[in-house]
Amino acid sequence: MEYKLLSEINSPKDIKKLDYTKLNELSGEIRYKLIETVSENGGHLASNLGMVELTVALHKVFDSPKDQFVYDVGHQCYTHKLLTGRYESFSTLRTKGGISGFTRPTESEHDIFFSGHSATSVSAGLGLAQAKALKGDRSHVVSVIGDGSFTGGMVFEALNNGGRSKANHIVVLNDNKMSISENVGAFAKYLAVIRSRPQYYSFKANTEKVLNKVPFGEKIVKELYKVKTDIKNKVYEKSTFFEDLGYRYMGPIDGHNIENLCDALQSAKSVNGPVLLHVITVKGKGYEYAEKDPSVFHGISKFDVDTGEAISSSKSYSDKFGETLCDLSKNDESLCAITAAMGIGTGLGKFSGLYPERFFDVGIAEEHAVTFASGLSKNGMKPVFAVYSTFLQRCYDQLIHDVALQKQKVLLAVDRAGFVGEDGETHHGLFDVAFLGTVPGMKVYSPCNFNLLEADLKNALYSEETAVAVRYPRGTENENTKELKSVSFDYSVYGDEKSKTAIVTYGRITAEAIEAVKEIKDAFLVSLNLIKPIPEGVIDLLLGRKRVFFFEEGQKSAGVAEKLGITLLEKGYKGKYSITAVEDKFVEQASVNELLSKYGLNKEAMIKKLSEEF
């Protein structure tokens, strides 16, 4: 396709020159560009397709970067990137050295905050706006947030605080009835009621449009505010939740009508104080397959544009987890599954259909999910909370106070552990080992293949009496891990056990270590399944070795390798001990294989490391 308009957009200033007809043509080009690029690179498609007209309208009305945009999660910022000088580099989306799939201040002055997690934009936007107000700057801050993210408690904390502010903060609620999975809960029902009564906004918008064109029109509008409120209350039967908190509520309006969006944004811009603009969009808009199945196209790998089919679909750890849970639930009515709006992503799609009464989607509320699980456990159920490692970071206090301290048996199925690849800094699962290691009494397993994953889940549910985390990577297993020789349930070995050189590791990179040992004559491998606490047998096995090399796909600080090193030292170990792990930094986007190579965790790097030390 020839991108006649899009190729001429070098900054938001270029958008302001276009009339509404051209802006609609531009939106069509953007939508095609999104589909074309994501089909090649993978990424978040459905959410971005739904945001095209809204993003165009935002840049038409406001002056970025003077006016600042904060995108919640940030996965819906692709159109924003195309309109802020990144058209030429857009083909590098989510690749090593390329542009990010999320907002990144290091990438553009138009990206205000690093993003990747949900329910943060209202708090960040309010802080930005309040700082502007304190300095006498009357420019605007716009927080763009989906209705799915509104289930996060942090949003309500921010709204409660922001309603009292006089800062120019506009919250745009992008209501598409979806987060990743379909939205659930009371707030979703509340928005459904508002969506069903758009008469009020139509009346208000048309009235203000006419009055603002006549002399003294602005004063008349202000005088009619009380009358407007009475009309609104008759339409809605009561004031909106948002206005009760102190926000001027506008909407709901069609999020795919650029002219109406611009009018609404201009109205919001004229208010001195906090505003909530409610916009209705269609997730996946303009691409048939994404509209029909927005959950699948929320975050997708490479796919065929003509058929909508993924190019590769190997069985993943998430799939194996879901299958195991379904099998166990056939004969165990106490087993419950919990997700924080990630049912499909964590492999719980089948479980939700087979056992709906024991499936709990709590919305984007990870902290609540953990404490909710503790309550289920207290009264005799077996709760399993399936969560991405990066989002488990939000639950540290609940894990300590509401699970460990209460001595409740909760199973954490920690998905996407280790490098996740192209989603980058905000999504790598590199911190869970370190912080789970500080939770008293918790056990942590990190299986290196599907068989061990299944065994670990069964063990956690039916043999352990404490809280247990079972962590596993994104993607599929490596068959060579079946070559390991099991010493106990907690660890396995491979190679010549008489060797004076040992490699120790766990999880996905066990497969890399096996291949390294095959090429090194004087080395053997210890693969940990249980990583907290470290099995006593492993300490005894290593004490007589001259060299121990620990490779860890996680943070070096407070990782398993550091703890093992301290334990060996305390036991009087006199040999050489080496740790290869991620140092004190955030890891950029790249494929998993590229990252394993860069951080010295693939076969070649292991061989090189050991060769240098011999």
MARGUKOL-305176 format. One record per atom (N, C-alpha, C, O): x, y, z. Coordinates in steps of 0.2 Angstrom, whole numbers, plus 5000, padded with zeros to 4 digits. Each point is the difference from the previous one (the first is absolute). Last residue first. Example, Ala and Ser with C-alpha at 12.3 -4.5 7.8 and 13.67 -1.06 7.14 Angstrom:
<rs>
506449895035500450065001499650055003500350065001499949664999499650065000500450065000500549995003
</rs>
This chain:
<rs>
519948875163500449935000500750024999500549965001497750204997500249995007500549945001500349995005498750084974500450065002500349985007500550035002497949834988500649994997500550055003500649995000497250025007500349955003500749994997500549985004498150184986500150025007500549945004500450025003498849954975500550055000500250015007500650015001497649854996500649974998500650055000500549985003497350105001500249965005500749974999500449995004498650144979500350045005500249965006500550015003498449884980500750024997500350045006500650005001497249925002500549955000500750034999500549985003497950195007499849954996500649954999500550015004499450205010499649945003499849954994499649965002501550284999500449945002499749945002500349965004498850264988500150005007500449935002500049985006499450074971500350065003500250005007500550025002498349794987500750014998500450065003500550005002497249965003500449955003500750014997500549995005498050154985500150025007500549955004500450015004498849954974500550055000500250025007500650025001497749824996500649974998500650065000500549985002497250085002500349965006500749984998500550005004498850224983499749935001500449965006500550025002499250245001500349964995499749935000499749985005500350275010499749954996500449974995500550034997500550055027499750034995499649954996500049945001500650075026500249974993499650024995499450015000501550105024499549984997500249974993500450034997501249975026499750044994499449974998499849955001502349975014499550055003499750054994500350055000500649704992500250055005499550055002499449994998500449754994499850074997500350045006499750005006501649774992499350025000499950074998500550034998501449775009499850044994499350015000499649955000502549985018499350014999499950044993500450054999501549785016499950054995499350004999499649954999502549945018499350014999499850064995500250065002502049765007499850064997499250004999499749954997501349925024500250004993499850074997499850055004499949865020500750034998500150014993500550034998497449935022500249994993500650044999500050065001498649925020500749994999500349994993500549975000497250085009500249935001500749994999500249945001498950274996499949995007500149935001500249985006499950094972500650035004499949985007500549995004497849944982500749964999500550035004500449965003497650164997499949935003500649965000500349975005499650234982500050025008500049935004500449995004499249994973500750025001500150025007500649975003497249994990500449935000500850025001500349965004498250224994499949965006500449945000500249985006500050154975500350045006499949965006500449995004498549934977500749994999500450035006500449975003497250064994500249935002500849995001500249975004499050294996499849944997500249935003500350005005500150255001499549965003499749944997499549975001501950184983499950025007499449965003499450014998501049964980500649975004499950025007500049955004497950024978500550055003500549965004499949955004499249904976499750055005500550055003500650004998499749774991499650044996499650055004499449995000503049875004499450025003499650054995500350054999502049775006499750044995499250015002499749955001502849975012499350005000499850054995500250064999502049785007499850054996499250005000499749964998502649945016499350004999499750064997500250065002502249785004499750064997499349994999499749944998501649905014500550054999499750074998500250055001498549755013500250024993500550065001500050045004498749845014500749974998500250024993500549984998497450105012500550015005500749984998500550035001497249934988500550054998500650015004500550034997497749825009500249984993500650054997500449984997498450075023500449945001500449984994500649985000497750184999500650035003500549945001500650014999497349934992500450044995500650035004500650004997497849885016500449964996500550034995500549984998497850145015500649995003500549954997500650015000497650164988500149945003500649985003500650024997498350235001500549964996500049935003500249995006497550144998500750005002500549964995499749964997499350124990499950035007499649965004499449994999501249944979500550065001499950045006500550045002498949714985499850045006500650055000500549985001499949894982499250014999499850045006499650054998503049934990499550015006499350004997499850034996502649864994499450044998499550005006499749955002503050004992499549995005499450054999500150065000502249824985499450055001499649985006499849945001503050034990499349975001499550055002500250055003502549924985499550045004499449965000499849954996502450024990500150005008499550055003500150055003499949924973500249945002500049995008499749965003498850194979500650015004500149945004499649965003498650064981500650024997500650025004500650014998497349925010500149954995500750024996500349954998498750205018500449945003500249954995500549975001498150214992500750025002500449955003500649994998497149974997500450004994500750035001500549974997498150035021500149934998500450004994500449964999498950255009500549975004500249934998500649985000497550134990500750034998500649975003500549984997497349965011500149984993500750024997500349964997498950135024500349935001500249974993500449974999498550255004500649994997500449945002500649994999497150065008500149994993500749994998500149964995499550005030499650024995500249994993500349954999501750065019499349975001499550034994500250054997502649905012499650044997499349975002499949955003503050014999499350005004499650054996500250054999502249804997499650054998499349995003499849955001502949965005499349995000499650074997500250055001502349805001499750064998499349995000499749954996501849885009500250055005499750074998500050045004499249694989500350064998500150055006499650005005499249794995500650005003500450064998500650015003497349944988499950025007500750005004500050035005499249994968500449965004500150035007500250055002497550004983500749994999500449965005499849965004497950165003500249974993500750014999500450055002497449965018500750014998500149984993499549964997498450145022500349944995500750024998500250065001497850015021500550014995500249944996499949955002498250065014500250075000500650024995500150054998498949725006499550054997500250075000499850044995502249795004499450005005499550044996500150034995501649904993500349985006499550005005499949955004500050034968499750035006500449975006500049945001500850114973499949955005499850025007500350045003499550064970500250015007499949935004499549974999499750084978500749965001500250005007500549975001497750164989499749935002500649955002500049955002500250284989500049995007499749945003500149985006500050084970500649975003500150005008500449965003497750144983500049925001500749985003499949945003498950305000500549974996500149935002500149985006497750194996500549975003500549984995499950004994498550225003500049935000500649975004500550035001498450235002500249964994500049925002499649985005500850215014499650014994500249954995500649994999500049945026500150064995499450004995499649964999500349975028500249974994500050064994499750055001499949885029500250054994500249974994500449955000498250015025500349964994500150054994499550024998500150005031500050034993500449954995500549975002498150025024500549974995500050044994499450024998499849965031499950044993500649984995500649995002498949825017500250085000499850034993499849964995500249805010499550035005500150085001499650035003500849754977500350065004499450025005499450004999500149834986500549975004500350065005500249995005498150034977499849945004500549985005499949955004500250244980499350005003499949945005499550015004502750034986499850065003499350005003499850025006501049804980500350005007499850065004499950005006499349994972499749955004500350005007499749995005501350154979499350025002499749955004499750025005502449924987500150065005499350025002499850025006500349824977500249975006500050065006499849985005499950094973499449965002500149975007499650005004502250114986499550045001499449975003499750025005502149854987500150025007499550065001499850005006500049904973499949955005500150035007499649985005500950164976499349995002499849955005499650015004502850124997499649974995499349985002499850015006501950105008500350014993499749964995500250014994499050115032500149944995500350024994499950054997500050055028500150034993500149944995500649994999498450085028500249954995500150044993499650044999500150035030500050024993500349944995500649985002498350085025500449964996499950024992499550024998500150115028499849984993500549964996500650015001499650085022499649945000499849984993499849954998500950315006500149945005499549944999499450014999501650184983499449985003500049945005500149954997501650144988500050045006499449985004499950025006500649904971500549975005500050035007500349985004498450114978499649945003500549965005499849975005501050224982499650025005499649945004499850005005501849964977500350045006499550015005500250005006499149894975500449965004500350045006500049975005498750144978499649965005500549965004499849995006500950174976500050025007499749955005500150015006500049994968500749995003500050025008500649995003497849994975499949975006500649995004500249945001499050254979500549945002499849985007499950045004499150154985499649945000500549945002499749945001500850304996499550005005499749935001499549995004502350064980500250025007499449985005500149985005499549914971500550055003500050015007499849955004499049934976499650045004500550055005499850055002501049764983499950064997499550065004500050054998501149735015500150024993499850074998500250055003499849815018499450004996500150024993499649994996502049915027499950054994499449984996499849944999500049985025500650004996499950054995499550055000498349845008500650015004500650004995500149974996497450005000500550054997500550025004500350065001497849845013500149994993500550054998500150055003499149835020500450064998500249994993500549974998497749945021500349974994500350064996499650044997499849915030500150054995500349964994500549975000498049955022500449984995500150064995499550024997499949955031499850034993500549984995500650005002498749965025500349964995499750034993499449984998501150145027499549984995500349964994500550024998500250115024500249934999499549974995499749945002500650295005499449975002500049925000499649965001502250194992499950015007499449965003499949985005500650014971500549975004499950015008500049955004498450154981500149934999500449975005499949965003499550274998499449974999500149934998499549965001502450195003499550015005499449955000499849985005502050014978500350005007499450005005500049965004499450064973500349945001500349995007500049955003499150264991499549955001500349935001499749965004501750224990499750005007499549955002500049975005500950034973500549995005499750005007500149965004499150074972499649965005500549995006499849965004500650144974499650045003499749975007499750045004501749854980500450055003499550045005500350035005499049814979500049985006500450055005499950005006500050024970499450035004500049985007499650035004502149894981500050075001499550035003500150065004499949714992500550025005500050075001500050035005497749864987500750014997500450035005499850035005498249815002500150074999500750004996500549965002497449885011500550004994500150074998499650044998499649825025500050074997500549994994500650005001497949825014500650014996499950074997499550014996499349855027500150054995500650004996500649995003497849855012500750004998500150054994499949984994498350005029500149994993500850004998500450015004498650035019500049934998500049994992500049944998500050275017499449965000500049944996499449974998502550175002499850005007499449955002499949975005500850084972500449955004499849995007499949955002499250234985499749944998500449945004499649955001501150265003499449995003499749944998499749965004502350114986500149985007499349985004500049965004500050134974500249935000500149975007499849945002499750294995499449964998500249925001499649965002502250194999499650005006499449965000499849975004501450064976500449965005499650005006500049945003499150194980500049934998500349965005499849945002500250305000499449975002500049924999499849965004502050164987500050005007499449975003500149965005500050074971500449945003500150005007500049955003498450154979500050025007500449945003499849965004498950094973500750025001500250025007500050065002498049774995500250064996500750015002500449965003498549845004499950065004500150074997500050055004499349684990500450064997499850065004499550025000500349705005499950075002500450054997500650005001498349734999500450054997499950075002499450024999499349785007500650005004500650044996500650005002497249974989499850025007500750005005500050035005500049904971499950075001499950035007500150055002500949744985499850015007499950075001500450035004500049894974499849945003499850015007499549975003501350224984499449974997499749945003499449985001502650135006499550045002499349984997499550015002502649874994499749995007499450045001499549985003501750054976499649935001499749995007499449985000502050214996499450014996499649945001499450005001502850065009499449985004499350004996499550005003503050074993499849934998499449985004499949945000501250284999500349965005499849924999500149965004499050224982500850015000500349955005500649984998497050045001500349974994500750005000500449954999498650165019499849935000500349964994500249945001500050295011500549974996499849924999500549964999498650225017499950024993500449974995500150024994500449915028499950075000499950024993500450034997499149725015500350044996499950075000499450025003500349715009499950085001500450034995500649984999498249765009500550044996499950075000499450024999500149745017499850064997500550044996500650005002498649755011500650034996499650064997499650004996499349835017500250065004500650044996500250055003498749744989499550065000500250065004499750055000501549734988500150045005499650065000500150054996500149784987499949965006500150045006500149975006500150134972499549954999499849965007499449995001502450174997499450035002499449954999499550005003502849974989500049995007499350025003499749975005500750064972500049935001500049995008499649955002500550274990499449974998500049925002499549985002502550145001499550025005499349974998499649985005502249984980500149965007499450025005499849965003500350164976499849934999500049965007499649965002501250264997499350005000499749934999499549985003502950054997499750025006499349995000499749975004501450014976500149945004499750015007499749955003500350234982499549954998500049945004499549975002502150205001499350025003499549954998499649985004502649984988500049995007499350025003499749975004500349984970500350045005500049985007499649965001500249954971499749995007500550045005500649995000499350094975500349955003499650005007499850055003500050084975499549995005500249945004499649955001501050254977500249945004499649995007499850055003499550114980500549964996500349945004500149954997497350165007500750005002500549964996499849954998497950154992500349945003500750025002500450034997497950104990500050025007500449945004500050005006499750044969499649945004499950025007499649975004501650184981499449974996499549965004499450004999502850085009499550055000499349984997499550025002502349835012499850014993499550055000499449995002502450015018499449974998499950014992500350054998501549975027499950014993499449964997499949945002499850105023500649994996499950014993499550024998499150105022500049944996500750004997500350054999497850075019500850004999500149934996499849955002498050134998500350055004500750005000500350054998498249804990500450054996500250055005500350064998498449765010500549974997500550054996500649995000497450095011500549975005500649974997500550015002497750084984500550055003500449975005500650035001497849884980500349975005500650045003500649994999497850094984499749945002500349975006499749975004501350224986499450025003499649945003499750005005502349964983500150035007499450025003499950005006500149924972500149945005500250035007499849975005499650184977499549965001500249955006499649985004501250274993500349934998499549955003500049985006499550244998500350014993500349944998500249994994499650055032499650044995500450004993500650015000499849895024500149974994499750034994500049974994498950095028500749975000500149964994499649964998498850265005500049934999500749974999500450024996498550205019500349984994499949924999499749975004499550285010499849934999500449984993499950034995500450165027500049984992499949934999500349965003499750255017499849934999499949994993499550034996501850155021499750004993499949924999500549974999500050205023500049934998499650004993499450015000502050195016499449984995500149934999500649974999500450255019500049934997499449984996499450025002501450244998500049945005499949944997500149994994499250224994500650015005499949955006499650025005499549974968499850005007500650015004500549974999499550024977499750065003499950005007499950065003500749744985500650055000499850075003500450035003498049804992500449985006500550055001500250025006498650014974499650025006500449985007500050045004501049904976500050075000499650035006500250045004499749734990500750025003500150075001500350025005497749904984500049985007500750025004500050035006499850014971499550045003500149995008500050045004501249814982500350075000499650055004500250045004498849754991500649995005500350075001500150025006498349964977499750005007500550005006499950035005500949954973499750065001499750015007500150055003500749744989500650055002499750075001500250035005498849724999499850064996500550055002499950035005500149765005500349994993499750064996500149994993499349975030500850005000500250004993500750004999496950085012500349964995500750014999500250054998498650015026500050024993500349954996500449965002498450085025500449974995500050024993499450024998500950155018500049944997499349965001499650035004502050145012499750014993500049944996500549965000499850155028499949944995499850024993499550045000502050075022499550024995499949944995500549994996500449975029500250014993499450024996499449985001500649975023500350064999500250014993500250064998498749755014500750015002500350074998500550015003497349934990500049995008500750015003500150035005499649964972499950065002499950005008500150055003500349754986500650044999499850075003500550035003497849814997500549985005500650054999500350025005497450074986500449944999500549995005500250055004497350045000500650024998500549954999499949945003497550004994500550035006500650024997500149994994498149954992499749985006500450025006499750015005500750034970500449945004499749985006500249955003498850234984500149944995500449945004499849954998499650245015499449974998500149944995499749954999502150195008499849955006499349974998499949945002501050224983500549945001499749955005500049944998499050275001499849964994500449945000499749944999500850215017499449975001499749964995499849945001502250184996500149945005499349975002500049945001500150254985500349944996500049945005499949944998499550275011499549974996500249944997499649954999502050175012499549975004499549974997499749945002501850184985500349945002499549965005500049945000499750284988499649944998500349935003499749955000501550265001499350015004499649944999499649985005502450034983500149995007499450005004499949975005499950074972500249935002500149995007499849955003499950274990499449965000500149935001499649975004502350174993499650015007499449965000499849985006501350014974500449965005499750015007499949965004499250164977499849935000500449965005499749965004500350294988499949985007499849925001499749985005500050094971500350045005499849985007499449985001500749834981499650065001500350045005500449985004500349804990500150044994499650075000500150044996499949785021500750025000500150054994500550034999497449855004500150065005500750034999500150065001499449744986499650064998500250065005500150054997500949755009500250014993499750074998500350044997498949855022500650045002500350034993500350055000497949804999499850065003500650055001499950064998500449724993499750044995499850075003500150054997500849795018500550024995499750044995500350054998498349865018500550045003500450034995500250065000498349774994499650065001500550065003500050054997500949734999499850034994499650075001500250054997500449825022500650034997499850034993500350064999498049825013500250065004500650044996500050064999499149734993499650064998500350065004500050054997500749715004500550054997499650064999500350054997499549715016499650075000500450064998500250045003500549724999499449994997499650075000499450004998502849985012500049994992499350004997499950024995500449985029500150064997500050004992499750044997500049765015499550045001500150074997499550024996502349835004499549984995499350045001499750014995502150025020500150034994499549984994499850044996500149855025499850075001500150044993499650044998501149745004499250004999499850085001499650024997502749925006499849994993499250014999499850034995501149985027500150064996499949994992499750054997500049775018499550055001500150064996499650034998501549734994499950045006499550065000499750014994501949894985499549975005500050045006500450055000500649944971499950035007499549975004499549984998501949894983499450045001500050035007500149965005502349994987499449965000499450045001500150065001501650074999500349954995499449944999499849994994499250205012500750025002500449954996500250034994497250085001500549955000500650025004500250065000497950074992499749945003500549945001499849955002500650284991499949954994499749945003500049954996500650325011499649955002499849954994499650024996502250185014499949964993499649945002500349955002500150295011499849935001499849974993499550014997502050215012499649974994499949935001500549965000500150275016500049924999499649984995499450015000501950235007499549974996500149935000500549974998500350265016500149934999499449974997499550015003501550235007499749984993500249934998500549984996499350125030500449994995499749984993499449975001499850065023499850054995500550004994499950044995499249765024500650044997499750064996499449994997499449825015500150075004500550044997500150065002499549734989499350035000500150075003499650044999502249795001499950054994499450045000500050064998500449765018500550055001499950064995500050065002498749744995499850035007500550065002499750055003500849834977499450044999499850035007499850065000502049795001500250064996499450054999500050065001499749725009500450045005500150074996500050055004499049794983499550035005500450055005499750055002501649824983499650054996499550045005500050065000501349755008500450064999499650064997500150065001499149715000499850055006500450065000499850055002499449814976500650005004499950055006499850064999498749904982499949965006500649995005499949975005500050164974499750035006499849965005499850025006501249914974500550035005499750035005500250015006498549924976500349945003500450025006500049985005499150184980499549985005500349945004499849995006502050184983499449954998499649985006500250015006501350234989500049935004499449964998499550034999502150214998499649964996500049935003500549975001500150305007500149935002499549954996499450015000501750264998499449954998500249935002500549984997500150305008500349935001499449954998499550015003501150274992499649955002500449935000500549994997500050305007500049944995499749945003499950005006500750215005499349984999499949954994499449994998502550105021500049984994499349974999499849955003501350145017499650044997499949994992499850044996501249835023500550044996499650054996500350044997498549805015500450035005500550054997500250055003498549814983499650055003500450045006499950065000501149764988499950064996499650055003500250065000500149745012500650045000500050064995500250055001497949805000500150045007500650045000500150065002499549794980499650064999500150055007499950064999501249735000500350054995499650065000500350064999498949775015500650035002500350054995500350055002497949834992499850055005500650035003500050065001500349764983499750064997499950065005500150064999500649735009500550034997499850074997500350055001498049815008500550025005500550044997500250065003498449834982499650065004500550035005500050065001500849754987500050064996499650065004500250064999500149695007500550055002499950074998500350055002498749724993499750045006500450055003499950035005501349764981499350044999499950045007500349995005502149954982499549975004499450045001500050064998501850004987500049934999499549965005499749954999501850314995499449965001500049934999500549984996500950285008500149934998499349965002499750025005500150244989500249955006500149934996499849994995499950214991500150035007500249955005500550025004499650024969499949945004500250025007500550015002499950134980499250005000499849945005499449995001502950064993499750055005499350005000499750025005501849764988499750064998499850055005499849975006501549824998499850004993499850064996500150024995500349945029500650004997500049994992500550014996497549985018500350075000500750004997500250054997497849774999500750005003500250074999500250024994497449815003500350075000500749995004500149975005499249814982499750045005500350075000500550014996500249824990499349994999499650045005499449995001503150084989499749965005499249994998499850044997502450004986499550035004499649965004499949944998502549974994499550034997499550045005500250015006501749844998500350064998499450044997500150064998499349705003500650025003500250074997500250004994497349965004500549964998500650035004500050055002497750034997500149955005500649954997500049945002499450244980499649995006500149935004500049954997500850164982500549975005499649995006500349985005498750134976500149934998500549965005500049945000499550305002499549965003500149924998499749965003501650254991500349955004499449955003500249965004499250234983500649974996500349945004500249954997498050195013499849964994500649964997499949944998500050225022500349935000499749954994500149945000499350305008500750004997500349935000500649994998497250065011500550045004500749994997500549995004497449894990499850074999500650055003499950065000500149705001500050024993499950074999500350034995499649885027500750004998500050024992500550044998497449945012500450065003500750004998500350054998498449764997499850064996500450065002500250044996500149775017500349994993499850064996500550034996499049915028500350064998500350004993500350054998498649795019499550034995500350064997499650044997501449845021500049954994499550024994500049984995500450125028500450034994500049954994500350024995498850005030500349944997500550024995500549984999498050225004500049955005500249934997499849994994500950264999499649954997500149945006500549985001499850304997500249945004499649944998499450015002501350264988499649945000500349945004500649994999499650305000500349945001499549945000499450015003501150264987499549965003500249935000500349974995501350144996499850055005499449975004500050005006501149894975500149975007499850065005500049985006498450004977500549965003500750034998500150014994497450095006500650014998500649965003500350035005496849944989500550025005500750014997500149984994498049964993499750055004500650025005500050065001500449774982499750064997499850055005500150064998500749745010500650044997499750064996500450044999498049815010500450025006500650054997500150055002498649834983499650055002500450045006500050065001500949744990500050054995499650065002500350065000499649755013500750035001500050064995500450055001497649834999500150045006500750035000500050055002499549814980499650065000500150045006500150065000500949725000500250044995499750075000500450055000499449745015500250075002500150054995500250065001499249704997499550045003500150075002499650045001502149814990499550014995499450045003499750044996501949895019500350054995499550024995499950064998499749755016499950065004500250064996499750065001500649734989499350025001499950065004499650054998502649864998499750024994499350035002499850064998502849885012499350015003499650034994500150064998502049784997499950065004499350005002499649954999502249954980499649985006499950065004500350064999500849934979500450015006499649975006500449995005498650014973500749984999500450005006500449965001497350114999500049934997500749984999500249934999499550285008499949965006500049924997500249965003499950234981500649995005499949955005500549965001497750084984500649984996500649995005500349954999497750145010499949934998500649984997500349945002499750295003500049965006500049924998500449965003499350204980500749995002500149965006500549965001497350094991500449954996500749995002500249945000498650235011499749935002500349944995500249955003500350284993500349985006499849935002500449965002498650144979500749984999500449985006500349955000497550135003500049944996500749984998500149945001499650265010499849955004500049934997500349955003500050254984500649985004499949955005500449955000497750134988500549974996500649975003500349954999498350195013499749935000500449964995500149945001500550285001500249975006499749935000500349955003499250204980500749974999500249965006500349955000497650165000500049954995500749974999500049935000499750255015499749935003500049954994500149945002501850244996499350015001499749935002500449955000502250155003499649954996499250015003499950015005502250095004499950034993499449964997499750034995501249915026499650055001499850044993499550045000502149785002499349975001499550065000499550004997502950035003499849994994499249975000499750014995501550035025499950074997499749984993499550044997501449795017499350015001499850074996499450014999502649864990499950035007499350015001499650014995501249904985500650005003500050025007500449995004498149924974499950035007500649995003500349945002499349994975500150075001499950035007500250065001499349714992500850014999500250085000500550015001497249925001500449985006500750014999500350025005498150024977500050055006500549985005500350045003499749824979500050064997500050065006500450045000500149694997499850045005500150084999500550035002499149724984500450074999499750045006499450025000500749704998499650065000500450065000500650005003
</rs>
